[in-house]
């Protein structure tokens, strides 16, 4: 007996599983942190406004903390 439903129903569980996206998201986050650190170092030498240096440092630190917390919570769920 065939189950009634939309053609994509059998793939719904696999589409909602984001374990396959874990590595690309981690790589994108690390690249973002590296870019922000590069901007921070550049702004130390060429910043017309010192406030931007502080803003870049805070953003880079916040992103790094968010990445670490995301990795830790992802490992607990597995």
C-alpha positions as CSV (number, residue, x, y, z in Angstrom):
1,X,0.0,0.0,0.0
2,X,1.4,3.4,-1.0
3,X,1.5,6.1,1.5
4,X,-0.3,9.3,0.5
5,X,1.6,12.6,0.6
6,X,3.7,15.0,-1.3
7,X,6.5,13.5,-3.4
8,X,9.2,15.0,-1.2
9,X,7.8,13.7,2.1
10,X,10.3,10.8,2.3
11,X,13.2,13.2,2.1
12,X,11.8,15.6,4.7
13,X,13.8,14.1,7.6
14,X,17.1,14.2,5.6
15,X,16.4,17.8,4.6
16,X,15.9,18.8,8.2
17,X,19.1,17.2,9.3
18,X,21.8,19.8,9.2
19,X,24.7,17.5,10.2
20,X,26.0,17.6,6.6
21,X,26.3,21.4,6.9
22,X,28.3,21.3,10.1
23,X,31.8,21.4,8.4
24,X,31.0,24.1,5.8
25,X,29.5,26.3,8.5
26,X,32.5,25.8,10.7
27,X,34.9,26.6,7.8
28,X,32.8,29.7,7.0
29,X,33.0,30.8,10.6
30,X,36.7,30.3,10.8
31,X,37.3,32.3,7.6
32,X,35.1,35.1,8.9
33,X,37.2,35.3,12.1
34,X,40.4,35.3,10.2
35,X,39.1,38.1,7.9
36,X,38.1,40.1,11.0
37,X,41.4,39.6,12.6
38,X,43.1,40.7,9.4
39,X,40.9,43.8,9.4
40,X,41.8,44.4,13.0
41,X,45.5,44.2,12.4
42,X,45.2,46.5,9.3
43,X,43.2,49.0,11.3
44,X,45.9,49.1,13.9
45,X,48.2,50.6,11.3
46,X,45.9,52.6,9.1
47,X,42.8,53.5,11.2
48,X,41.6,57.1,10.8
49,X,39.2,56.5,13.7
50,X,40.4,54.4,16.7
51,X,36.9,53.4,17.5
52,X,36.7,51.1,14.5
53,X,39.7,49.1,15.9
54,X,37.8,48.5,19.1
55,X,34.6,47.6,17.2
56,X,36.5,45.1,15.0
57,X,38.1,43.5,18.0
58,X,34.7,43.1,19.8
59,X,33.1,41.6,16.7
60,X,36.0,39.2,16.1
61,X,35.9,38.0,19.8
62,X,32.1,37.7,19.7
63,X,32.2,35.6,16.5
64,X,34.9,33.4,17.9
65,X,33.0,32.8,21.1
66,X,29.8,32.0,19.1
67,X,31.7,29.5,17.0
68,X,33.1,27.7,20.1
69,X,29.7,27.6,21.8
70,X,28.1,26.3,18.6
71,X,30.7,23.5,18.2
72,X,30.4,22.5,21.9
73,X,26.6,22.4,21.8
74,X,26.7,20.5,18.5
75,X,28.9,17.8,20.0
76,X,26.6,17.5,23.1
77,X,23.6,16.8,20.8
78,X,25.3,14.0,19.0
